[in-house]
């Protein structure tokens, strides 16, 4: 018996909707948030959701599913084709499988590439490169926007290319086998350079390759990803800057469009392209381009070891260069002293601990390389114009009374 003939004829309210969207990514969860925002005003729906990855196979229940509507972000053609056979009102959010003939809401991928390029251009870079997934549509479109923007500014753009163009190939490949190839590519790039990765997980892999190649990030190579995957960006070393797609808006628009389709109303469009919301700038692009490899190496050493209590002598010993030479280069390129650079990195760590933890002043001093908590308090006020606790109260996360007692200054 055909699927269409076994579907119930009388629809109950509220509509029964399936959301075939990955729960494993920040992007997917933002899509859910946007759908939820729509339903708060225009719902309710009876929604079926299950935990899944974007790479999961078709759910076994889908073949005979009897519902009113679907929002699908299926990455593989077999899922997309199965959804088509159901002949149920469907909104397509997938960015892998093209030509399905379903109403489609897409990220504006060239705009994502343009935004990343503009961010790196603002930091003074004149050399650029891109690492992505060649042959994958969304990656190629991000590269297109990135390359066009840097070319319009008069600068070249390198690209890392690898064989293989299927999603499964990228999903199943061994990063370890590819790592040395990427590290060699990074070593050979002209520096300083601004690099865009097609997404955050590719960017994290790129940062690992930079470490293996002993290339300083962000001093020699600044790296930006896409998606603002919070876990990946925060755990990256250094924390990763990222372009933020407007997934919440896409989710909202998908729900609104599906609502129209289920009511048999004519949709106002067949395809909608949504630009990104902006960039979350973190340490991986927090630098101006440094063409002097000695200064870049010094800044990398300072970034990695400032909070361990190093001083100017440790930096000089690491680089085997004279104090006068390095001080002169620091003042010429960065317009500050080596000591000032060490102090700035420690104070950056202090701000991070104030806003993201409930550590006490003494614990913060210990974690950021200050020998004396009292000195930390004095220096922090001199450089920021407020006391430690005032800064935490203004910018920190909510701290309950019990935790405040353990974090008093």
Secondary structure as UniProt FT lines:
FT   HELIX           3..6
FT   STRAND          16..20
FT   HELIX           26..42
FT   STRAND          46..48
FT   TURN            54..55
FT   TURN            60..61
FT   HELIX           62..64
FT   STRAND          69..72
FT   HELIX           77..86
FT   STRAND          89..92
FT   STRAND          103..107
FT   HELIX           109..121
FT   TURN            122..124
FT   STRAND          128..131
FT   TURN            134..135
FT   HELIX           137..152
FT   TURN            153..154
FT   STRAND          157..160
FT   HELIX           167..172
FT   HELIX           175..188
FT   STRAND          193..197
FT   HELIX           200..212
FT   TURN            213..214
FT   TURN            217..220
FT   STRAND          221..226
FT   HELIX           230..235
FT   STRAND          241..244
FT   HELIX           247..262
FT   TURN            263..264
FT   STRAND          271..274
FT   STRAND          278..280
FT   HELIX           283..285
FT   HELIX           293..305
FT   HELIX           306..308
FT   HELIX           312..319
FT   HELIX           323..333
FT   HELIX           338..356
FT   HELIX           361..368
FT   HELIX           373..384
FT   HELIX           388..395
FT   HELIX           401..405
FT   TURN            406..407
//
